[in-house]
Amino acid sequence: RMKNVLKQRHVLLLTLAAVLLVSVESRLSDAKYQRLVDKVRRQAPSLTQDERTQLLFAAIPVQETGWDSPSSNSQGRATAYNGVNFNVILVHSPPLVAIDDPEALILGDPGNLNQKRTISNGQLKGLVIDLLSHIQDNLGCTFSFYYPCHQYVVNTTNTSSQCYSSEFASVSSGLHMMDTARVDTEKYSVGTFEGLKEEQEADDVVFYGGGPSLCPENHCFVASNVKVTENRMKEYFMTQPFLHKGFVLVVNSGDLQADFFSWAYPFMGFVWVLTMGEIIISTLAFCVTEGYGVGNALTEYKNNPFQLIIEAFQWSLMLFLGAASRQPVTHAGRTLVLANLFFVVLWISVYTGNLNQFLLQVPSNKQVERIEDFNPIVKSSKYSSRHTICVPEAQKSVETFLEIMELGFEGKNISRVSGVDLQDCMYKVYSGEATATMYDEPVVVHMLANQFYDNALCGQSGGICSNALLLGSQRCICPEQREDGTCINSQNNTFDPISQGDLITTGEIFNDLGYAFAFPRFSKSLDYLAFSQVILFLHEGGLIEQLELSWLSTVEDLACAGGGDEDPISLKVINVLGLFFVTGGLMFIGFVIGTIEYIMRFCMVVMTCLFTCKERVQQEIADAIDDAEKELGEPEPTEHEVFVDSMFDSLDETQQVLNQIEKNLTKCVKFSKKKK
């Protein structure tokens, strides 16, 4: 029973192996596939392990040669690839692969069809080229190098021999060039293989060196910054990654524009929170220690808590600014003043130290700082719908990444600007036509160094001189000087400034993927396994890490060639412009308050004068009336008339007294009746 179980397991394993190996031969029909599986099932129980493997490799013509490293116990396959030649399709992507004159304008030989560019003559170089040299030394094979370049038809008799970056710098073009080596048997019905080759070469878009003849015996692969993705693993045999890198964002870091809080940049936000907290705590302490009691500094406001807090806050703030508005009376108040002054000393010391460090760096500003700043759902502090990303047509992986990223944006998209290639996109970012672009970090850093920083397209002097040999605005306009210091510009050089600032990388690396060699999946040979073994062997020996150190630069290594033209870093108005605004604002507020107080005092004085004047005018009017009556000649009353008037007045007063007595008697009568 146990033997039957083992046999069944062997059959299942062999069937699974058959399925995996059959996937190598994409032209195998379903009927052939079924016959193969039936054959394995019938014969497998009576075969040994080696016989089963031989049967599968005989049924499916797959060649797995393999390789034995120098440290392997067996050396039987150490020389299996001696003398085998591989056609390598390169993609121009310095510092990984650098092809001299890829446009074929000087050297000619588009696509390197005639092998003018070789490793030995130095016209092919880069990290990948050095890696291939080490692989060649270990495997014993040889390489012929090509790169993608279309044969564009100019007229009926001539074709264009110029190559374009949209092809030789595109991994997609390199893979497409290798795809042309695959003969489509479903499309073509010619019986012989040579006939298939001729018909396909005449019909397909032809690359220099492309077509079925590119992969003799399926010995070809693409080498450059070929990323290992899920789709590519389905279409090609990918080796073990020899390098792991990812995308990096490229932005223009321009001069920092002055704003209201420029003076506060040396301090981080929590320092200002701490400062306000200290002032508030000091305010409450002054309210308690100096606001209650007899004869204290704030005792006069103890019956009005709101005004007490206002006065205490003003006292604390003035102490922080170094101009105390009051003197403490209690010992607790004096201690608080001492603590406030000590805090101010510490604050000034920390600010001065941070300001010194701040001035060692050129103030700069970036529109975005990371790829997440383009997310319309999260909307970070740097997000803006006006931000754009330049997408290079030659580097299609950028567009693919953005499409995947936008799947989580709920139907919203990132604004794009089209560029021919990565260099074109970086120029658009530098000139302000786009906010950012992205691509593989090694390629981006190398292009920054060689196309921008080395050509003085950076810093305050960024721009292009009419004499390309002169870098920077000062050297361009003033290449020589007389003894008196005046400039000599005999060639009438002109300088065209492009932008203020530097192209830099920002944020963390994202879309981290491995770089590998891509072999044709339609191939019956599994040569990629041997290459993977060599790559792992070189990794273990630390050689690939040495190649990284030799070829890959970092952003910290970049230096602007025109940087010497810039002024030395010093304290400028931009650093403290906001402080002037704050000081001017406080002075203006004080002036307004003083003006209001003056107007109120003036109004009070004027109103007092007006009331006094009114009384005087009324008195003068009354006096004038009396004088007028006298002038009219009315006789003064006689003594009899005066006596009669006084008698009438006395009678009126007596009548009022009698009325009052009558009211009182009436009340007494009512009270006596109630009592009875």
C-alpha positions as CSV (number, residue, x, y, z in Angstrom):
1,R,0.0,0.0,0.0
2,M,2.9,2.4,0.9
3,K,4.6,1.6,-2.5
4,N,1.3,2.5,-4.3
5,V,1.1,5.8,-2.5
6,L,4.7,6.6,-3.4
7,K,4.1,5.7,-7.0
8,Q,1.0,8.0,-7.1
9,R,3.0,10.8,-5.6
10,H,5.7,10.3,-8.2
11,V,3.1,10.4,-11.0
12,L,1.7,13.6,-9.6
13,L,5.1,15.2,-9.3
14,L,6.0,14.2,-12.8
15,T,2.7,15.5,-14.1
16,L,3.3,18.8,-12.4
17,A,6.8,19.0,-13.8
18,A,5.4,18.3,-17.2
19,V,2.9,21.1,-16.9
20,L,5.6,23.5,-15.9
21,L,8.0,22.5,-18.6
22,V,5.3,22.5,-21.3
23,S,4.7,26.2,-20.5
24,V,8.2,26.8,-22.0
25,E,7.0,25.5,-25.4
26,S,4.2,28.0,-26.2
27,R,3.6,26.4,-29.6
28,L,2.6,22.9,-28.2
29,S,-1.0,22.1,-29.0
30,D,-3.5,20.9,-26.5
31,A,-3.6,17.4,-28.2
32,K,0.2,17.0,-27.9
33,Y,0.1,18.2,-24.4
34,Q,-2.6,15.6,-23.5
35,R,-0.6,12.8,-25.2
36,L,2.5,13.8,-23.3
37,V,0.7,13.7,-19.9
38,D,-0.8,10.3,-20.8
39,K,2.6,8.9,-21.7
40,V,4.1,10.1,-18.4
41,R,1.2,8.5,-16.5
42,R,1.6,5.1,-18.3
43,Q,5.3,4.8,-18.1
44,A,6.2,6.6,-14.9
45,P,5.6,3.7,-12.4
46,S,8.2,1.5,-14.0
47,L,10.8,4.1,-14.5
48,T,13.6,5.3,-12.2
49,Q,14.0,8.9,-11.2
50,D,16.7,9.6,-13.8
51,E,14.6,7.8,-16.5
52,R,11.6,9.9,-15.7
53,T,13.6,13.1,-16.0
54,Q,15.2,11.9,-19.3
55,L,11.7,11.0,-20.5
56,L,10.4,14.5,-19.8
57,F,13.3,16.2,-21.4
58,A,13.1,13.9,-24.4
59,A,9.3,14.6,-24.8
60,I,9.8,18.3,-24.4
61,P,13.0,19.6,-26.1
62,V,14.2,21.8,-23.2
63,Q,17.9,22.3,-22.6
64,E,19.0,22.9,-19.0
65,T,22.8,23.1,-18.9
66,G,23.5,24.8,-15.6
67,W,26.8,25.9,-14.2
68,D,29.2,24.7,-11.5
69,S,30.8,27.6,-9.6
70,P,34.5,27.3,-8.5
71,S,33.4,26.4,-5.0
72,S,31.1,23.5,-6.1
73,N,32.2,20.0,-5.4
74,S,31.4,18.9,-8.9
75,Q,33.0,20.8,-11.8
76,G,31.3,18.8,-14.6
77,R,29.4,21.8,-15.8
78,A,32.0,24.5,-15.1
79,T,32.9,24.8,-18.8
80,A,29.5,24.0,-20.3
81,Y,29.2,27.5,-21.9
82,N,32.8,27.7,-23.2
83,G,32.6,29.2,-26.7
84,V,28.9,29.8,-26.6
85,N,28.0,33.3,-27.9
86,F,25.0,35.3,-26.7
87,N,23.5,38.3,-28.5
88,V,22.9,40.9,-25.8
89,I,20.4,43.7,-26.4
90,L,21.5,46.8,-24.4
91,V,19.4,49.7,-23.4
92,H,21.2,53.1,-23.0
93,S,20.7,54.0,-19.3
94,P,23.8,55.4,-17.7
95,P,25.4,54.5,-15.3
96,L,24.1,51.0,-15.8
97,V,24.7,50.9,-19.6
98,A,26.4,53.8,-21.4
99,I,26.6,53.5,-25.2
100,D,28.8,55.9,-27.1
101,D,27.0,57.9,-29.8
102,P,23.7,55.9,-29.5
103,E,22.2,58.2,-32.1
104,A,24.8,56.9,-34.6
105,L,25.6,60.4,-35.9
106,I,29.4,60.1,-35.4
107,L,30.3,56.5,-35.2
108,G,27.5,55.3,-37.5
109,D,26.6,51.6,-37.2
110,P,23.0,52.1,-35.9
111,G,22.0,49.4,-33.5
112,N,25.6,48.3,-33.4
113,L,24.9,45.9,-36.2
114,N,28.6,45.8,-37.2
115,Q,29.8,45.6,-33.6
116,K,31.8,48.9,-33.7
117,R,31.1,49.4,-30.1
118,T,32.7,46.9,-27.8
119,I,33.8,46.6,-24.2
120,S,37.5,46.5,-25.2
121,N,37.4,49.8,-27.1
122,G,35.6,51.5,-24.2
123,Q,32.5,52.5,-26.2
124,L,30.3,50.3,-24.0
125,K,30.6,50.9,-20.3
126,G,28.6,50.9,-17.1
127,L,27.8,48.7,-14.1
128,V,25.9,46.2,-16.2
129,I,28.8,46.0,-18.8
130,D,31.3,45.3,-16.0
131,L,28.9,42.7,-14.6
132,L,28.6,41.0,-18.0
133,S,32.4,41.0,-18.2
134,H,32.6,39.0,-14.9
135,I,29.8,36.7,-16.1
136,Q,31.8,36.1,-19.3
137,D,34.9,35.3,-17.3
138,N,33.0,32.8,-15.1
139,L,30.9,31.1,-17.8
140,G,33.5,31.2,-20.6
141,C,30.9,32.5,-23.1
142,T,31.2,35.5,-25.4
143,F,28.8,38.4,-26.1
144,S,27.8,40.4,-29.1
145,F,26.1,43.6,-28.3
146,Y,23.1,45.4,-30.0
147,Y,20.7,48.1,-29.1
148,P,17.2,48.9,-30.3
149,C,17.1,51.2,-33.3
150,H,14.4,51.1,-36.0
151,Q,15.1,51.1,-39.7
152,Y,12.8,54.0,-40.7
153,V,12.0,54.1,-44.4
154,V,12.8,57.5,-45.8
155,N,11.9,56.7,-49.4
156,T,11.6,53.6,-51.6
157,T,15.4,53.2,-51.8
158,N,16.8,54.6,-48.5
159,T,16.3,54.2,-44.8
160,S,17.2,56.5,-42.0
161,S,20.3,55.5,-40.1
162,Q,19.7,57.8,-37.1
163,C,18.6,56.3,-33.8
164,Y,16.4,58.1,-31.3
165,S,16.3,58.0,-27.5
166,S,12.7,56.9,-27.5
167,E,14.1,53.5,-28.7
168,F,17.7,53.1,-27.5
169,A,16.8,54.4,-24.0
170,S,13.6,52.4,-23.7
171,V,13.6,49.0,-22.0
172,S,10.2,48.3,-23.7
173,S,11.9,48.8,-27.1
174,G,14.7,46.4,-26.1
175,L,12.2,43.7,-25.1
176,H,10.2,44.3,-28.3
177,M,13.4,43.9,-30.3
178,M,14.0,40.5,-28.7
179,D,10.3,39.6,-29.4
180,T,11.0,40.0,-33.1
181,A,13.2,37.0,-32.9
182,R,10.1,34.8,-32.2
183,V,8.6,33.3,-35.4
184,D,4.8,33.5,-35.3
185,T,3.7,30.1,-36.7
186,E,0.0,30.9,-36.4
187,K,0.4,34.0,-38.6
188,Y,2.7,32.5,-41.2
189,S,2.2,29.2,-43.0
190,V,5.4,28.9,-44.9
191,G,6.8,25.4,-44.4
192,T,10.5,26.0,-43.9
193,F,12.0,28.0,-41.0
194,E,14.0,30.2,-43.4
195,G,10.8,31.1,-45.2
196,L,9.3,32.1,-41.9
197,K,12.3,34.3,-41.2
198,E,12.1,36.0,-44.5
199,E,8.4,36.6,-44.4
200,Q,8.4,37.9,-40.8
201,E,11.4,40.2,-41.4
202,A,9.6,41.7,-44.5
203,D,6.4,42.2,-42.6
204,D,7.3,43.3,-39.0
205,V,8.8,46.6,-37.9
206,V,12.5,45.8,-38.3
207,F,15.3,46.8,-35.9
208,Y,18.9,47.0,-37.0
209,G,20.1,43.5,-36.0
210,G,16.6,42.4,-35.1
211,G,14.4,39.6,-36.4
212,P,14.7,35.8,-36.0
213,S,18.4,35.9,-36.7
214,L,18.9,37.8,-33.5
215,C,18.6,34.7,-31.3
216,P,20.5,31.8,-32.9
217,E,19.7,28.7,-30.9
218,N,17.8,31.1,-28.6
219,H,21.0,32.5,-27.1
220,C,19.9,36.2,-26.5
221,F,18.7,38.4,-23.7
222,V,18.1,42.0,-22.7
223,A,20.5,43.7,-20.3
224,S,20.0,47.0,-18.6
225,N,17.7,48.4,-15.9
226,V,15.1,45.7,-16.7
227,K,12.7,45.6,-13.7
228,V,11.3,42.3,-12.5
229,T,7.5,42.7,-12.7
230,E,4.7,40.2,-12.6
231,N,3.8,40.7,-16.3
232,R,7.4,40.4,-17.4
233,M,7.8,37.1,-15.5
234,K,4.9,35.8,-17.4
235,E,6.4,36.8,-20.8
236,Y,10.1,36.3,-20.2
237,F,12.5,34.2,-18.2
238,M,14.0,36.6,-15.6
239,T,17.3,35.9,-13.9
240,Q,17.9,36.5,-10.2
241,P,18.1,40.3,-9.6
242,F,21.6,41.7,-9.6
243,L,20.5,45.0,-8.2
244,H,17.6,46.4,-6.1
245,K,16.6,50.0,-6.7
246,G,13.4,52.0,-7.2
247,F,11.9,55.2,-8.4
248,V,12.9,58.6,-7.0
249,L,11.1,61.9,-7.3
250,V,12.9,64.8,-9.1
251,V,11.9,68.4,-8.3
252,N,13.3,71.9,-8.6
253,S,14.5,73.3,-5.3
254,G,14.3,77.1,-5.9
255,D,15.1,80.0,-3.7
256,L,12.9,80.3,-0.6
257,Q,10.4,83.2,-1.0
258,A,10.1,85.6,1.8
259,D,6.9,85.3,3.8
260,F,5.6,86.5,7.2
261,F,7.2,83.7,9.2
262,S,10.7,83.5,7.5
263,W,12.3,84.7,10.7
264,A,10.8,81.8,12.6
265,Y,12.3,79.1,10.4
266,P,15.3,78.4,12.7
267,F,12.8,77.1,15.3
268,M,10.5,74.1,15.0
269,G,6.9,74.3,15.8
270,F,7.1,72.7,19.3
271,V,9.5,75.4,20.4
272,W,6.9,78.0,19.7
273,V,4.3,76.0,21.5
274,L,6.6,75.7,24.5
275,T,7.2,79.5,24.5
276,M,3.5,80.2,24.5
277,G,3.0,77.7,27.2
278,E,5.6,79.4,29.4
279,I,3.9,82.8,28.9
280,I,0.5,81.5,29.8
281,I,1.8,79.7,32.9
282,S,3.6,82.9,33.9
283,T,0.4,84.9,33.4
284,L,-1.6,82.6,35.7
285,A,1.2,82.7,38.3
286,F,1.3,86.5,38.3
287,C,-2.5,86.6,38.8
288,V,-2.2,84.6,42.0
289,T,1.0,86.0,43.5
290,E,0.5,89.7,42.5
291,G,-3.2,90.0,42.0
292,Y,-4.5,89.3,45.5
293,G,-3.5,90.8,48.8
294,V,-2.9,94.4,49.8
295,G,-0.6,96.7,47.9
296,N,0.6,94.1,45.4
297,A,1.4,95.0,41.8
298,L,-2.0,93.9,40.4
299,T,-4.1,94.3,43.5
300,E,-6.1,97.1,41.9
301,Y,-7.6,94.6,39.4
302,K,-8.6,91.8,41.8
303,N,-12.3,92.7,41.6
304,N,-12.2,92.4,37.8
305,P,-10.7,88.9,36.9
306,F,-10.8,89.6,33.1
307,Q,-8.7,92.8,33.4
308,L,-6.5,91.0,35.9
309,I,-5.6,88.3,33.4
310,I,-5.1,90.9,30.6
311,E,-2.7,92.9,32.8
312,A,-0.8,89.8,33.9
313,F,-0.5,88.5,30.3
314,Q,0.9,91.9,29.2
315,W,3.4,91.8,32.1
316,S,4.6,88.2,31.1
317,L,4.8,89.1,27.4
318,M,6.8,92.3,28.1
319,L,9.2,90.3,30.3
320,F,9.7,87.9,27.4
321,L,10.4,90.8,25.1
322,G,12.8,92.3,27.6
323,A,10.8,95.3,28.6
324,A,9.0,94.8,31.9
325,S,5.9,97.0,32.4
326,R,5.7,96.5,36.2
327,Q,7.8,95.8,39.3
328,P,6.9,92.8,41.5
329,V,6.1,93.4,45.2
330,T,6.0,89.9,46.6
331,H,8.9,87.6,46.9
332,A,7.0,85.0,44.8
333,G,6.6,87.7,42.1
334,R,10.3,88.5,42.1
335,T,11.1,84.8,41.8
336,L,8.7,84.6,38.8
337,V,10.5,87.5,37.1
338,L,13.9,85.9,37.7
339,A,12.6,82.6,36.1
340,N,11.2,84.5,33.1
341,L,14.5,86.3,32.5
342,F,16.4,83.0,32.7
343,F,14.0,81.5,30.2
344,V,14.6,84.5,27.8
345,V,18.4,84.0,28.0
346,L,18.0,80.3,27.1
347,W,15.6,81.1,24.3
348,I,18.0,83.7,22.8
349,S,20.9,81.2,23.0
350,V,19.0,78.4,21.3
351,Y,17.6,80.7,18.6
352,T,21.1,82.1,17.9
353,G,22.5,78.6,17.6
354,N,19.7,77.4,15.3
355,L,20.1,80.6,13.2
356,N,23.8,79.9,12.7
357,Q,23.0,76.3,11.5
358,F,20.2,77.6,9.4
359,L,22.5,80.1,7.6
360,L,24.9,77.3,6.7
361,Q,22.2,76.0,4.3
362,V,20.9,78.0,1.3
363,P,17.2,78.7,2.0
364,S,15.2,76.6,-0.6
365,N,11.7,75.7,-1.3
366,K,10.2,72.6,-2.9
367,Q,6.7,72.5,-4.3
368,V,6.4,68.8,-3.4
369,E,8.5,66.7,-1.1
370,R,7.2,63.1,-1.8
371,I,5.1,61.1,-4.2
372,E,2.2,61.2,-1.6
373,D,1.9,64.9,-2.2
374,F,0.1,64.1,-5.5
375,N,-2.6,62.1,-3.8
376,P,-5.9,63.9,-4.3
377,I,-7.6,61.8,-1.6
378,V,-5.2,62.3,1.3
379,K,-4.4,65.9,0.2
380,S,-1.2,66.6,2.2
381,S,-0.1,70.1,3.1
382,K,1.9,70.3,-0.2
383,Y,-0.9,69.0,-2.4
384,S,-2.3,71.1,-5.2
385,S,-4.4,70.2,-8.2
386,R,-2.1,72.4,-10.3
387,H,0.9,70.1,-9.7
388,T,2.0,68.1,-12.7
389,I,4.3,65.1,-13.3
390,C,6.3,64.8,-16.5
391,V,6.0,61.3,-18.0
392,P,8.8,60.3,-20.4
393,E,7.5,58.4,-23.4
394,A,10.8,56.4,-23.6
395,Q,10.4,55.2,-20.0
396,K,7.0,53.5,-20.1
397,S,7.3,52.2,-16.6
398,V,6.6,55.7,-15.2
399,E,3.2,55.8,-16.9
400,T,2.5,52.2,-15.7
401,F,3.3,53.1,-12.1
402,L,1.0,56.2,-12.2
403,E,-1.8,54.2,-13.7
404,I,-1.5,51.7,-10.8
405,M,-1.3,54.5,-8.3
406,E,-4.4,56.1,-9.6
407,L,-6.5,53.0,-9.0
408,G,-6.9,54.1,-5.4
409,F,-7.8,57.7,-6.3
410,E,-11.6,57.1,-6.7
411,G,-11.6,58.2,-10.4
412,K,-9.3,61.2,-9.9
413,N,-6.1,61.5,-12.0
414,I,-2.7,63.1,-11.6
415,S,-2.1,65.9,-14.1
416,R,0.6,64.9,-16.6
417,V,3.1,66.6,-18.9
418,S,4.5,64.6,-21.8
419,G,8.3,64.4,-22.4
420,V,10.3,62.5,-25.1
421,D,12.6,60.9,-22.6
422,L,13.9,61.3,-19.0
423,Q,16.3,64.1,-19.9
424,D,13.5,66.1,-21.6
425,C,11.3,65.7,-18.6
426,M,14.1,66.8,-16.2
427,Y,14.5,69.9,-18.4
428,K,10.8,70.6,-18.1
429,V,11.0,70.3,-14.4
430,Y,14.0,72.6,-14.2
431,S,12.3,75.2,-16.4
432,G,9.1,75.1,-14.5
433,E,6.9,73.4,-17.1
434,A,6.3,70.5,-14.8
435,T,6.4,70.1,-11.0
436,A,8.2,66.8,-10.9
437,T,9.3,63.7,-12.7
438,M,10.4,60.3,-11.6
439,Y,12.5,57.3,-12.7
440,D,15.1,54.8,-11.4
441,E,17.4,56.4,-8.8
442,P,20.8,55.4,-10.4
443,V,19.8,56.8,-13.8
444,V,18.3,59.9,-12.3
445,V,21.4,60.7,-10.1
446,H,23.8,60.1,-13.0
447,M,21.8,62.4,-15.3
448,L,21.7,65.1,-12.6
449,A,25.4,64.9,-12.3
450,N,26.4,64.8,-16.0
451,Q,23.6,66.8,-17.7
452,F,22.8,69.4,-15.1
453,Y,25.3,69.9,-12.4
454,D,28.4,69.5,-14.6
455,N,26.9,71.9,-17.1
456,A,26.2,74.5,-14.4
457,L,22.4,74.1,-14.8
458,C,22.0,74.6,-11.1
459,G,22.4,77.2,-8.3
460,Q,22.0,80.9,-8.6
461,S,24.0,80.9,-11.8
462,G,21.9,78.2,-13.5
463,G,21.6,78.7,-17.3
464,I,23.3,78.1,-20.6
465,C,26.3,80.0,-22.0
466,S,26.7,80.6,-25.7
467,N,30.2,79.1,-25.2
468,A,29.4,75.6,-23.9
469,L,32.9,75.3,-22.4
470,L,32.3,78.1,-20.0
471,L,30.1,77.2,-17.0
472,G,28.3,79.7,-14.8
473,S,27.1,83.2,-15.5
474,Q,30.2,84.9,-14.2
475,R,32.7,82.8,-16.2
476,C,30.5,83.2,-19.3
477,I,30.2,87.0,-19.3
478,C,33.6,87.6,-17.9
479,P,36.0,84.8,-19.0
480,E,39.0,87.1,-18.6
481,Q,39.9,90.2,-16.6
482,R,42.2,93.1,-17.1
483,E,44.6,94.4,-14.5
484,D,42.0,97.0,-13.4
485,G,39.4,94.3,-12.8
486,T,37.3,95.0,-15.9
487,C,36.0,92.1,-17.9
488,I,37.2,90.9,-21.3
489,N,34.5,89.2,-23.4
490,S,36.2,89.0,-26.7
491,Q,33.8,86.3,-28.0
492,N,30.7,88.3,-27.0
493,N,29.4,85.4,-24.9
494,T,25.8,85.6,-23.8
495,F,24.2,83.8,-20.8
496,D,20.7,82.6,-20.9
497,P,19.4,82.0,-17.3
498,I,16.9,79.1,-17.1
499,S,15.9,78.9,-13.5
500,Q,16.9,79.7,-10.0
501,G,17.6,76.7,-7.9
502,D,18.7,73.1,-8.3
503,L,17.2,69.9,-9.6
504,I,17.2,67.5,-6.6
505,T,15.7,64.2,-5.5
506,T,13.3,64.3,-2.7
507,G,11.4,61.9,-0.5
508,E,12.0,58.2,-0.1
509,I,12.6,55.6,-2.8
510,F,9.4,54.0,-3.9
511,N,8.3,51.3,-6.4
512,D,11.3,49.2,-5.2
513,L,12.0,46.5,-7.8
514,G,14.9,44.3,-8.8
515,Y,17.0,44.6,-12.0
516,A,17.6,41.4,-13.9
517,F,18.4,40.0,-17.4
518,A,15.4,39.1,-19.5
519,F,15.7,35.9,-21.6
520,P,13.0,34.9,-24.3
521,R,10.4,32.7,-22.8
522,F,9.7,31.0,-26.1
523,S,13.2,29.7,-25.9
524,K,13.7,25.9,-25.3
525,S,17.0,26.7,-23.5
526,L,17.0,27.5,-19.8
527,D,20.2,29.5,-19.9
528,Y,18.8,32.1,-17.5
529,L,19.3,29.5,-14.7
530,A,23.1,29.5,-15.3
531,F,23.2,33.3,-15.4
532,S,21.3,33.4,-12.1
533,Q,23.8,31.0,-10.6
534,V,26.7,33.3,-11.6
535,I,24.8,36.4,-10.3
536,L,24.3,34.7,-6.9
537,F,28.0,33.6,-6.9
538,L,29.1,37.2,-7.6
539,H,26.8,38.5,-4.9
540,E,28.3,36.1,-2.4
541,G,31.7,37.3,-3.2
542,G,30.8,40.9,-2.8
543,L,31.8,41.8,-6.3
544,I,28.4,43.3,-7.3
545,E,28.5,45.5,-4.2
546,Q,32.0,46.8,-5.3
547,L,30.5,47.6,-8.7
548,E,27.8,49.6,-7.0
549,L,30.3,51.6,-5.1
550,S,32.3,52.2,-8.3
551,W,29.5,53.2,-10.6
552,L,26.5,54.5,-8.6
553,S,26.7,58.0,-7.2
554,T,24.6,59.5,-4.4
555,V,22.9,62.9,-4.3
556,E,25.4,64.0,-1.6
557,D,28.2,63.6,-4.2
558,L,26.6,66.2,-6.5
559,A,28.3,69.6,-6.8
560,C,27.3,72.5,-9.0
561,A,30.0,73.4,-11.5
562,G,28.9,77.0,-11.4
563,G,28.6,77.2,-7.7
564,G,31.7,79.4,-7.3
565,D,29.8,82.3,-8.8
566,E,27.3,82.5,-6.0
567,D,27.6,84.9,-3.1
568,P,28.8,83.4,0.2
569,I,26.1,82.5,2.6
570,S,25.2,85.3,4.9
571,L,22.3,86.8,6.9
572,K,20.0,88.4,4.4
573,V,16.8,90.4,4.7
574,I,14.9,87.3,3.5
575,N,15.8,85.6,6.8
576,V,14.3,88.2,9.0
577,L,11.8,90.0,6.8
578,G,8.9,88.6,8.8
579,L,10.5,89.9,12.0
580,F,10.5,93.4,10.4
581,F,6.9,92.9,9.7
582,V,6.1,91.8,13.2
583,T,8.1,94.7,14.7
584,G,6.5,97.1,12.3
585,G,3.0,95.7,13.1
586,L,3.5,96.1,16.8
587,M,4.7,99.7,16.3
588,F,1.7,100.4,14.1
589,I,-0.7,98.9,16.7
590,G,1.0,101.0,19.4
591,F,0.6,104.1,17.2
592,V,-3.1,103.3,16.6
593,I,-3.8,102.8,20.3
594,G,-1.9,106.0,21.2
595,T,-3.8,107.9,18.5
596,I,-7.1,106.5,19.8
597,E,-6.2,107.5,23.4
598,Y,-5.2,111.0,22.2
599,I,-8.5,111.3,20.3
600,M,-10.5,110.2,23.3
601,R,-8.7,112.6,25.6
602,F,-9.2,115.4,23.1
603,C,-12.8,114.6,22.8
604,M,-13.3,114.6,26.6
605,V,-11.6,118.0,26.8
606,V,-13.7,119.3,24.0
607,M,-16.9,118.0,25.5
608,T,-16.0,119.6,28.9
609,C,-15.4,122.9,27.1
610,L,-18.7,122.5,25.2
611,F,-20.7,121.9,28.4
612,T,-19.1,124.9,30.0
613,C,-19.7,127.0,27.0
614,K,-23.4,125.9,27.0
615,E,-23.9,126.9,30.6
616,R,-22.3,130.2,30.0
617,V,-24.4,130.8,26.9
618,Q,-27.6,129.9,28.9
619,Q,-26.6,132.2,31.7
620,E,-25.9,135.0,29.2
621,I,-29.2,134.4,27.6
622,A,-31.0,134.6,30.9
623,D,-29.2,137.8,31.7
624,A,-30.0,139.2,28.4
625,I,-33.7,138.5,28.9
626,D,-33.6,140.2,32.3
627,D,-31.9,143.2,30.7
628,A,-34.5,143.2,27.9
629,E,-37.4,143.2,30.4
630,K,-35.8,146.1,32.3
631,E,-35.4,148.0,29.1
632,L,-39.1,147.5,28.2
633,G,-39.9,149.7,31.2
634,E,-42.1,147.4,33.2
635,P,-42.6,149.1,36.7
636,E,-41.3,147.4,39.7
637,P,-44.0,146.0,42.1
638,T,-45.0,148.3,44.9
639,E,-44.8,147.3,48.6
640,H,-48.6,146.7,48.6
641,E,-48.3,144.4,45.6
642,V,-45.4,142.6,47.2
643,F,-47.4,142.2,50.4
644,V,-50.5,140.9,48.5
645,D,-48.3,138.3,46.7
646,S,-46.8,137.1,49.9
647,M,-50.2,136.8,51.5
648,F,-51.4,134.7,48.6
649,D,-48.4,132.5,48.9
650,S,-49.0,132.1,52.7
651,L,-52.7,131.2,52.0
652,D,-51.6,128.6,49.5
653,E,-49.2,127.1,52.0
654,T,-51.9,127.1,54.8
655,Q,-54.3,125.4,52.5
656,Q,-51.8,122.7,51.8
657,V,-51.3,122.2,55.6
658,L,-55.0,122.0,56.2
659,N,-55.4,119.4,53.4
660,Q,-52.8,117.3,55.0
661,I,-54.4,117.6,58.5
662,E,-57.7,116.6,57.0
663,K,-56.2,113.5,55.4
664,N,-54.6,112.5,58.7
665,L,-57.9,112.9,60.6
666,T,-59.7,110.8,58.1
667,K,-57.1,108.0,58.5
668,C,-57.6,108.2,62.4
669,V,-61.4,107.9,62.1
670,K,-61.1,104.9,59.9
671,F,-58.6,103.3,62.2
672,S,-60.8,103.8,65.3
673,K,-63.8,102.3,63.6
674,K,-61.9,99.2,62.7
675,K,-60.7,98.9,66.3
676,K,-64.3,99.0,67.7
